Amino acid sequence: MKNLEVCLTPALLPLFDIEGSVVVVIDIFRATSSICYGIDNGATAIIPVAKVEECAAYREKGLDYLLAAERDGKVVDGFDFGNSPFSYTKQKVEGKTVVLTTTNGTHALHMSIKAKRIVIGSFLNITSLCNWLKQQPDNILLVCAGWKNNFNLEDTLFAGAIAEQLKGLDYKWDDAAIAANDMYQLAKADLNLYLKKSSHGERMKQLGILEDIDFCLNVDITTAIPVLEGERLVRLV
């Protein structure tokens, strides 16, 4: 029997058998939603980097990169944009390579780098993602980016939404997967209302970007599954 496990924060990753698992990186507000939207809108690749300085260094590589950097919910000065999904439209990213660093999402991805395979999940692509996961012979580990290595509501809730779609299949759930799915049952009638009470929701309210929350909770408006190939996130084919 395969395992379906949820890592509630990247700080807990050393406790998991990551090398034997397909990892889904989850940072709903907003990195993984923006990555899914950007790849679906024709971005050639998105290169996730851990540090702002690494992102800035791509200016010197002589190619036409778009540089995206976010810290604490804000665009870092001097960069093209941050991690708002509204920056990843077809008009802006089609045919482009984006270099991205964020507070939580790219950190979680780099912490997961030894996984058998890494894909990116969001509500935007949840059904396509889950249909693909159902075909995988490996253990599945859902890695919640959280907030600065702490637990958060939105990523755990999305892990529960994935678990919901995998119910009835041959998986052994850990307690975190059970808890995440229980949370999803509480929230599924109105995801937006439930998540507006989250700390990140409040943070985004203070920044005046609640429309990003609304957008990130759209279900199945994309079909692309971003997958890490080398250092680049590209469309899974």
C-alpha positions in Angstrom: 0.0 0.0 0.0 1.3 3.5 -0.9 1.5 6.3 1.6 -0.3 9.6 1.4 1.4 11.9 3.8 1.2 15.6 4.6 4.2 17.6 5.8 2.6 20.5 7.6 5.7 22.7 7.4 9.1 22.4 5.7 10.7 22.3 9.1 9.3 18.8 9.5 10.7 17.4 6.2 13.6 15.6 7.8 11.0 13.2 9.4 9.8 11.9 6.0 11.2 9.5 3.4 11.3 12.2 0.8 13.6 10.3 -1.6 10.9 7.6 -2.2 8.1 10.0 -2.7 6.5 12.2 -5.3 6.3 15.6 -3.6 3.6 18.2 -4.3 4.7 21.6 -3.2 1.9 23.8 -1.9 1.9 27.5 -1.3 -1.6 28.6 -2.2 -1.2 32.3 -1.2 0.4 32.8 -3.7 3.5 31.2 -5.2 2.3 27.8 -6.4 -0.9 29.4 -7.7 1.1 31.9 -9.7 3.5 29.2 -11.0 0.5 27.1 -12.2 -1.0 30.1 -13.9 2.2 31.2 -15.5 3.1 27.8 -16.9 -0.5 27.4 -18.2 -0.2 30.8 -19.8 2.8 29.7 -21.8 5.8 30.6 -19.7 8.7 28.5 -21.1 10.0 27.8 -17.6 10.0 29.2 -14.1 13.3 28.9 -12.2 12.8 28.8 -8.4 15.7 30.2 -6.4 16.0 30.5 -2.6 17.5 33.9 -2.2 16.9 37.4 -3.6 20.6 37.7 -4.5 20.3 34.5 -6.6 17.4 36.0 -8.5 19.2 39.3 -9.1 22.3 37.4 -10.4 20.3 36.3 -13.5 20.5 39.9 -14.7 24.1 39.3 -15.6 23.4 36.1 -17.6 22.6 38.0 -20.8 19.3 36.4 -21.5 15.8 37.8 -21.5 14.7 36.6 -18.0 11.8 38.1 -16.1 12.9 38.5 -12.5 10.3 38.0 -9.7 11.0 38.5 -6.0 8.7 38.6 -3.1 9.3 38.9 0.6 6.7 39.3 3.4 4.0 39.7 0.7 5.6 42.6 -1.1 7.5 42.9 -4.4 11.2 43.4 -3.7 12.4 46.8 -5.0 14.1 46.6 -8.4 12.4 43.4 -9.7 9.9 43.0 -12.5 7.2 41.7 -10.2 6.5 39.4 -7.2 4.2 36.4 -6.8 0.8 37.9 -7.5 -1.0 35.7 -10.1 -2.0 38.8 -11.9 1.6 39.2 -12.9 1.6 35.8 -14.7 -0.8 36.5 -17.5 -0.4 35.3 -21.0 0.5 38.8 -22.2 3.4 39.0 -19.7 4.9 35.5 -19.5 4.2 33.7 -22.8 7.5 32.5 -24.2 9.4 33.9 -21.3 11.6 32.3 -18.5 10.8 33.7 -15.1 13.2 33.5 -12.2 11.3 33.5 -8.9 12.1 33.7 -5.2 9.4 33.9 -2.5 9.2 33.9 1.2 7.8 30.4 1.6 7.1 28.5 -1.7 10.6 28.4 -3.2 12.0 27.6 0.2 9.7 24.6 0.5 10.7 23.5 -3.0 14.4 23.7 -2.3 13.9 21.8 1.0 12.2 19.0 -1.0 14.9 18.8 -3.7 15.8 15.1 -2.9 12.3 13.9 -3.8 11.8 11.3 -6.5 9.8 14.0 -8.4 8.5 17.4 -7.5 5.3 18.9 -8.9 3.4 22.1 -8.1 -0.2 22.2 -6.8 -2.9 24.8 -6.4 -6.7 25.0 -6.6 -6.2 26.3 -10.1 -5.0 22.9 -11.4 -6.2 20.5 -8.7 -8.2 18.1 -10.8 -5.5 17.7 -13.4 -2.9 17.2 -10.6 -5.0 14.6 -8.8 -5.7 12.7 -12.0 -2.0 12.5 -12.6 -1.3 11.5 -8.9 -3.7 8.6 -9.2 -1.5 7.1 -11.9 1.7 7.3 -9.9 3.1 4.1 -8.3 5.0 6.0 -5.6 4.2 7.4 -2.2 2.8 10.9 -2.2 4.0 13.6 0.1 2.1 16.9 0.2 4.5 19.6 1.4 2.9 22.7 2.8 5.1 25.8 2.6 3.4 27.4 5.6 4.7 30.8 6.7 8.4 31.0 7.6 8.4 27.3 8.6 5.3 27.6 10.7 1.9 25.9 10.1 -0.7 27.8 8.1 -4.4 27.1 7.3 -4.5 27.6 3.6 -1.8 25.1 2.5 -3.0 22.4 4.9 -6.6 22.9 3.7 -5.4 22.4 0.1 -3.6 19.2 1.1 -7.0 18.1 2.5 -8.6 18.9 -0.8 -6.1 16.7 -2.6 -6.7 13.9 -0.1 -10.5 14.3 -0.8 -9.9 13.5 -4.5 -7.7 10.5 -3.6 -10.3 8.9 -1.2 -11.2 5.3 -1.9 -7.8 4.5 -3.5 -5.1 2.3 -2.2 -3.3 4.8 0.1 -2.3 4.6 3.8 -3.0 8.1 5.2 -0.9 9.6 8.0 -2.6 11.6 10.8 -1.7 14.9 9.1 -3.5 13.8 6.0 -6.6 12.9 8.0 -6.5 16.2 9.9 -6.1 18.2 6.6 -9.0 16.4 5.1 -11.1 17.0 8.2 -10.3 20.7 7.9 -11.3 20.7 4.2 -14.7 19.2 5.2 -15.2 22.2 7.5 -14.2 24.7 4.9 -15.3 23.4 1.5 -18.8 25.1 1.5 -17.1 28.5 1.4 -13.3 28.3 1.1 -12.9 32.1 0.8 -14.8 32.8 4.0 -12.9 30.2 5.9 -9.5 31.3 4.7 -10.1 35.0 5.2 -9.6 34.4 9.0 -6.2 33.0 8.3 -3.1 34.9 9.4 -1.9 35.1 5.8 -5.4 36.3 4.7 -5.2 39.1 7.3 -1.6 39.9 6.1 -2.8 40.2 2.5 -5.8 42.3 3.6 -3.4 44.8 5.3 -1.4 44.9 2.0 -4.6 45.6 0.0 -4.4 42.5 -2.1 -7.5 40.5 -1.2 -8.2 40.1 -4.9 -5.2 37.7 -5.0 -6.9 35.4 -2.4 -10.1 35.4 -4.5 -8.1 34.4 -7.6 -6.1 31.7 -5.9 -9.3 30.0 -4.8 -10.5 29.5 -8.4 -10.9 25.8 -9.0 -9.7 24.1 -12.3 -9.1 27.2 -14.4 -5.8 25.7 -15.5 -4.7 22.2 -16.6 -0.9 22.5 -16.7 1.1 20.6 -14.0 4.4 22.3 -13.4 7.2 19.7 -12.8 10.8 20.3 -11.7 13.3 19.3 -14.4 16.8 20.1 -13.3 16.5 23.7 -12.0 13.5 24.6 -14.1 9.8 24.2 -13.5 8.2 23.3 -16.9 4.9 21.9 -18.1 4.5 18.2 -17.5 4.0 16.4 -20.8 
